Amino acid sequence: MQTSVIHYAVHCNLFGTFRPRPCAFVRRFSNKQQVRRKRINASASLAAAGEKAVKPEHDVPGMTTFLESLKWDKNKLVAVIVQHIDTGEVLMQAFADRAAINETIQTGLATFYSRSRGGRWCKGETSGHFIKVQNIFTDCDRDSIIYLSDPIGPACHTGARTCWFKEVQLVADGAQGQTDSTAVLHEGAHNNGDHAPRTTLQALERTIAQRREALQQPADGSKPSWTARLLGNPELLCKKIREEAGELCQTLEADEGRERAASEMADLLYHSMVLLNLQGVEMEEVLRVLRKRFTQSGIEEKASRPPKLQ
């Protein structure tokens, strides 16, 4: 594959060939073990990739031109933001020098310059939590970079998924007994991400998970939410998904307009995410599957699927 330094991309299958899926019962309870095993295998593959010889920048076509186009700070560094390619989450921020960016582009692994240690730093070389860089973008001023990435494990040294889990909220004048506008810092528990910034889909996914967790608590006599009813009644849930899918199709067949189509798609997506929760599937997994399909035709993708279980 020919590599473009300005718009760098890596496409490879970290986890090997597809295998027939186990039955739904087994799959539901082995999902977390499978994810962990895949991460271990991926870490081993990426560690091997990081050990390959890195060429000097002048031996890589276009590398020197690209690096010289960046606006370096007084310490010859540039800020690097790591963003999740599937969820859009901002995972971490660090700095890189010329050598670190050169290495990142050649190995596909996020590499930085540690100001405290005064040297190169490849994320994951100690923890195994590598960050596989899929694309690199510069901003309009060319003084910062985004590594659009597929992380293996948590990005934060605390073990959190993202380094941003301390939420700051502004309290309006007079609210909650305050006389002045006050910034309130919510530390958050970094292991569950309660205060981590979320996209709309992530926030919805978390709300559904909380509704399911609440079902494990003793009933307090209050009327259950619609989500709780769906979680407790798979037959009703599947009926609603089929119903919402039909209504979405009707928006096209009856020319009901864009607004109606968006509304019906939102309904279908919500109900489908409730089903995914019951199956132990996260939206990140769905988005990852979609991304992998970008590189193959629909016919090829269908041919690669394992046979359906009878």
C-alpha angles and dihedrals in degrees: 000000000000112000123220111206095203095049104024122188136173124198119185140132106247097183103050128235126345118264130200110273120243120241117289093257094054093039092055094056098037096048096098092047091051092050091050092048091050091051091051092050091045092050091053091050093048093047088056090049091052092054095061117109114272115218122226110263093249089060092059113078111244095002098111092045091052095047093048090052091064122093107235124199123238089278092053091251135125128205116250125199118198113212128183109247095214106036100027091232118155102233108178146336128223141145132261136195127205093275093050093051091045090053093045092054094048099043100031090229122118107253127180144176114254110218092193094051095033097228152069120311127189109198109239100019089117104025099034089235096126123177113222109210114219101172138006124212132181124209124243093269093043092229097112136039138209121214103203098205152177106222124209103214129334120342098210123079088229090065093256120138090237133018090233109080102120106097121204116201127186114225114211120236111286094006118136091003094302119139096198135039103272134191110226118200117211108195095197126198105277094208095063102030096226091153099032115120111261138194117233092264092049091050091051091047091052092049091052090049090051091051089053092048089052090057088067090061123086113274113259096198095255122130111269119243121249090253091053090051091052092047090053096045114048091176091058090045094054090046090054093048091054090046094050092047089055092049091051091054089048091060088065098038093048095036092236094165140246098290093053091047091052091049094050091045089053090053092049093047093050094050091044091053090054088055091049089054090055089049093050092242121141123212088240088066091052092049090048090054090050092050092052090053091060089080098053138050122253090250092053092046093052091047090054094055118106116246116274115257114248 
